[in-house]
Amino acid sequence: MGYLQRPTHFNTSWDQAKFEVCAHKWADLSEHGFGVSLLNDCKYGYSTLNNVMRLSLLRSPKSPDSEADMGEHVFTYALMPHEGDFQSAGVIREAYALNYPLRCFFVADDKEEARAFFEVSDPGIVLETIKQAEDRANRVVVRLYEAFGGKRKGELCCAFEIQSAWKSNLLEENLEPLNVKGGHLVELEVKPFEILTVLLDFNA
């Protein structure tokens, strides 16, 4: 969750040792005003030297598994040139769109209006996971994180009426109540790179 800024040159032995670094979904090479991002759906090794950015496709180690990475591999990558920095260009959103492509379904009523079950008002707050709670059927766990590296305030909008909302932990325990406006909006406040777990209770 979040990002790290790294140099594109080798000044020290530490820099030379980091010829490849791990990253999920995207990497970005930018200067003031413009840049380019390398997006992918399943590869995690990136390396950048000066103005060349590389993505490791296969590793093929012989130990401890002598047959690692053998066989057919299918992957998707994309280059995304952009103006401004990666935050304002929407790189994270596009990386998620590449990793989780839109799925289409036929519905019986073609007059049904398009809607999102969940939306977040601030692009710097990423909705990562939605799952049913372990202890009750009318409770949903929503996990979000701050992606831009700053304090942010936003709202989580839900298409269903919310009875109550709670800030929680990984054990899905109620920690502190969150303000719900109009039955559909939950007020959020997050710290830089904070992972936030929210419990939403709906009417049974």
C-alpha positions in Angstrom: 0.0 0.0 0.0 1.5 3.3 -1.0 4.7 4.0 -2.9 8.4 4.6 -2.5 10.6 7.1 -4.3 14.0 5.7 -5.5 16.9 7.2 -7.4 17.5 6.3 -11.0 21.3 6.3 -10.6 24.0 4.4 -8.6 25.9 6.6 -6.2 26.6 4.1 -3.5 27.1 0.4 -3.0 23.6 0.3 -1.5 22.2 1.7 -4.8 24.1 -0.9 -6.8 22.7 -3.7 -4.6 19.1 -2.6 -5.4 19.4 -3.3 -9.1 15.8 -4.6 -8.9 13.0 -3.7 -6.5 9.6 -5.2 -5.8 6.4 -3.3 -6.7 2.8 -4.3 -7.3 0.8 -3.2 -10.3 2.8 -0.2 -11.5 6.0 1.8 -11.5 6.5 5.4 -12.6 9.4 7.3 -14.0 8.7 11.1 -13.9 10.2 14.5 -13.8 8.5 17.8 -13.3 5.5 18.1 -15.7 5.4 14.7 -17.3 6.4 11.0 -17.0 5.6 7.5 -18.0 4.2 4.6 -16.0 4.7 0.8 -16.6 1.6 -1.1 -15.6 1.3 -4.9 -15.3 -1.0 -7.6 -13.9 1.3 -10.2 -12.4 5.0 -9.3 -12.4 6.7 -7.8 -9.4 10.4 -7.0 -10.2 11.2 -3.5 -11.6 14.6 -1.9 -12.2 15.3 1.6 -13.5 18.7 3.1 -14.5 18.8 6.7 -15.9 16.0 6.8 -18.4 15.5 3.0 -18.9 12.8 1.2 -16.9 12.7 -2.6 -17.0 10.2 -5.3 -15.9 11.5 -8.8 -15.0 9.3 -11.4 -16.7 11.0 -14.6 -15.5 13.4 -15.5 -12.8 13.8 -19.3 -13.2 15.8 -20.0 -10.0 17.1 -23.5 -9.6 16.9 -23.7 -5.8 14.9 -24.6 -3.8 12.6 -25.5 -6.8 14.5 -26.8 -9.8 11.4 -26.4 -12.0 10.4 -22.8 -11.0 8.9 -20.6 -13.7 9.0 -23.4 -16.3 6.0 -23.6 -18.6 3.8 -21.1 -20.4 3.3 -17.6 -18.9 0.6 -15.2 -19.7 0.8 -11.6 -18.6 -0.4 -8.1 -19.6 1.5 -4.9 -19.4 0.9 -1.3 -20.6 2.8 1.9 -21.0 1.0 5.0 -19.8 2.6 8.4 -20.7 1.1 11.2 -18.7 1.2 14.9 -17.9 2.0 16.0 -14.3 2.8 13.6 -11.6 1.4 10.1 -11.2 -1.2 11.2 -8.6 -2.9 13.8 -10.8 -2.6 11.5 -13.9 -4.6 8.7 -12.2 -1.9 6.1 -12.6 -3.1 4.1 -9.6 -6.7 4.0 -10.9 -5.5 2.8 -14.4 -3.3 0.1 -12.8 -6.3 -1.3 -10.9 -8.3 -1.2 -14.1 -5.7 -3.3 -15.8 -5.5 -5.8 -13.0 -9.3 -6.0 -12.5 -10.8 -5.5 -16.0 -14.5 -4.6 -16.3 -16.8 -7.6 -16.4 -20.0 -7.3 -18.4 -23.3 -9.1 -17.7 -26.6 -9.2 -19.4 -29.6 -8.0 -17.3 -33.2 -8.7 -17.8 -34.3 -5.0 -17.7 -32.3 -2.9 -20.1 -33.7 0.2 -18.4 -31.8 -0.4 -15.2 -29.6 2.6 -14.4 -25.9 2.1 -14.0 -24.7 2.6 -10.4 -21.8 1.7 -8.1 -22.4 -0.2 -4.9 -19.5 1.7 -3.3 -17.6 4.9 -4.3 -15.0 7.0 -2.6 -15.0 10.8 -3.1 -11.2 11.3 -2.9 -9.0 9.6 -5.6 -6.2 9.4 -3.0 -8.2 7.0 -0.9 -8.3 3.6 -2.6 -11.1 1.1 -1.9 -9.1 -2.2 -1.9 -11.4 -5.0 -0.6 -15.0 -5.6 0.2 -16.1 -8.8 2.1 -18.9 -10.1 4.3 -18.1 -10.0 8.0 -17.3 -13.3 9.7 -19.8 -12.9 12.5 -23.0 -11.7 10.9 -24.7 -11.7 7.6 -25.8 -8.0 7.6 -22.3 -6.6 8.1 -19.8 -5.8 5.4 -16.0 -5.2 5.9 -14.5 -2.5 3.6 -10.8 -2.0 3.5 -9.3 1.2 2.2 -5.9 2.8 2.1 -4.4 6.3 1.6 -2.3 6.1 -1.6 -0.7 9.5 -2.2 1.2 10.0 1.1 -0.8 12.7 2.8 -3.6 13.3 5.3 -6.9 13.1 3.6 -10.6 13.5 4.2 -13.3 11.9 2.1 -16.5 10.1 2.0 -17.4 6.5 1.3 -20.7 6.3 -0.5 -22.8 3.2 -0.4 -25.8 2.4 -2.6 -27.5 0.6 0.3 -28.8 2.3 3.5 -26.2 2.1 6.3 -27.4 1.5 9.8 -24.0 2.2 11.5 -20.3 2.4 10.6 -17.3 1.5 12.7 -13.5 1.9 12.4 -12.2 -1.6 13.0 -9.1 -3.8 13.0 -8.2 -7.1 11.3 -10.2 -9.0 13.9 -13.3 -7.1 12.8 -13.8 -5.6 16.2 -15.6 -2.2 16.7 -13.0 0.4 17.7 -14.8 3.7 17.2 -18.0 4.9 15.5 -17.8 6.7 12.2 -20.2 9.5 11.2 -22.9 8.4 8.7 -24.7 11.1 6.8 -28.0 10.6 5.1 -27.8 6.8 5.6 -25.4 6.4 2.6 -22.2 8.5 3.3 -19.5 7.6 5.7 -17.0 10.3 6.6 -13.4 9.2 6.4 -10.2 10.7 7.7 -6.9 8.9 7.0 -3.2 9.5 7.7 -0.5 9.1 5.1 -0.4 5.5 3.7 -2.8 4.4 6.5 -4.8 1.2 6.0 -8.3 1.7 7.2 -10.8 -1.1 8.0 -14.5 0.0 8.2 -17.4 -2.1 9.3 -20.8 -1.3 7.8 -24.0 -2.6 9.4 -27.1 -2.8 7.3 -30.7 -3.4 8.2 -31.4 -7.1 8.5 
